[in-house]
Amino acid sequence: MYPGLKCGKSANLQVKEMVEYMTDIPYGKIWLDIEGEWTDSKETNQQFFEELLKASNMYKPAGTSVAVYASKYFWNRIMGPDYTGGSMASYQLWYPHYDNDPSFSDFQSFGGWTVPFMKQYEANVKLCGMCPFTEFISVTNVAIVFIRCKR
């Protein structure tokens, strides 16, 4: 989920609408995408993020978990370098670093995370006319290709 703090809808309503929209679509995780343009107020951003977490945990279907997609750069810029949300390490982290290296050797702790779950290490790859993103997941120690094209 790419939340919009400036769109005029509360975090609660954005999550609720997303979960309702996906009622007939099977999924196992709600990813909160923390990047892009937020406000200049770290406190406002933190409060909105905490509302996103609360709403995601409240509305998620049984068997679904909540996780975070963020880079250290955007996390620090949006939330602040000292913000950990109290228990961020309990949420899985997927981080981008386009270094073409399917390993976590580049990972630097932030936001309370000391170990990531997944890394996006390659973008703009052409595969039979598709545009995949290449990911690395430590649990299986294999590269996974997600096919999702931006339009």
Solvent accessible surface area in square Angstrom, and as a share of the most:
residue,aa,sasa,rsa
1,M,46,0.21
2,Y,135,0.51
3,P,6,0.04
4,G,24,0.23
5,L,31,0.16
6,K,140,0.59
7,C,77,0.46
8,G,78,0.75
9,K,88,0.37
10,S,60,0.39
11,A,0,0.00
12,N,59,0.30
13,L,69,0.34
14,Q,18,0.08
15,V,0,0.00
16,K,73,0.31
17,E,68,0.31
18,M,38,0.17
19,V,21,0.12
20,E,94,0.42
21,Y,175,0.66
22,M,44,0.20
23,T,105,0.61
24,D,135,0.70
25,I,86,0.44
26,P,130,0.82
27,Y,57,0.22
28,G,47,0.45
29,K,54,0.23
30,I,4,0.02
31,W,45,0.16
32,L,0,0.00
33,D,25,0.13
34,I,0,0.00
35,E,44,0.20
36,G,16,0.16
37,E,128,0.57
38,W,15,0.05
39,T,40,0.23
40,D,149,0.77
41,S,46,0.30
42,K,81,0.34
43,E,139,0.62
44,T,59,0.34
45,N,0,0.00
46,Q,41,0.18
47,Q,109,0.49
48,F,18,0.08
49,F,0,0.00
50,E,81,0.36
51,E,71,0.32
52,L,0,0.00
53,L,15,0.07
54,K,148,0.63
55,A,2,0.01
56,S,0,0.00
57,N,62,0.32
58,M,114,0.51
59,Y,57,0.22
60,K,63,0.27
61,P,56,0.35
62,A,110,0.85
63,G,84,0.81
64,T,9,0.05
65,S,46,0.30
66,V,10,0.06
67,A,0,0.00
68,V,0,0.00
69,Y,20,0.08
70,A,0,0.00
71,S,19,0.12
72,K,76,0.32
73,Y,141,0.54
74,F,49,0.21
75,W,0,0.00
76,N,37,0.19
77,R,94,0.34
78,I,4,0.02
79,M,0,0.00
80,G,7,0.07
81,P,94,0.59
82,D,134,0.69
83,Y,26,0.10
84,T,60,0.35
85,G,24,0.23
86,G,77,0.74
87,S,62,0.40
88,M,2,0.01
89,A,70,0.54
90,S,88,0.57
91,Y,37,0.14
92,Q,70,0.31
93,L,0,0.00
94,W,23,0.08
95,Y,12,0.04
96,P,24,0.15
97,H,82,0.37
98,Y,114,0.44
99,D,50,0.26
100,N,105,0.54
101,D,52,0.27
102,P,62,0.39
103,S,34,0.22
104,F,41,0.17
105,S,96,0.62
106,D,40,0.21
107,F,34,0.14
108,Q,115,0.51
109,S,64,0.41
110,F,14,0.06
111,G,4,0.04
112,G,31,0.30
113,W,4,0.01
114,T,101,0.58
115,V,109,0.63
116,P,9,0.06
117,F,39,0.16
118,M,7,0.03
119,K,0,0.00
120,Q,3,0.01
121,Y,15,0.06
122,E,48,0.22
123,A,30,0.23
124,N,143,0.73
125,V,42,0.24
126,K,157,0.67
127,L,80,0.40
128,C,126,0.75
129,G,72,0.69
130,M,73,0.33
131,C,39,0.24
132,P,3,0.02
133,F,28,0.12
134,T,11,0.07
135,E,0,0.00
136,F,19,0.08
137,I,23,0.12
138,S,46,0.30
139,V,117,0.67
140,T,80,0.46
141,N,110,0.57
142,V,71,0.41
143,A,53,0.41
144,I,58,0.30
145,V,70,0.40
146,F,72,0.30
147,I,84,0.43
148,R,102,0.37
149,C,59,0.35
150,K,168,0.71
151,R,274,1.00
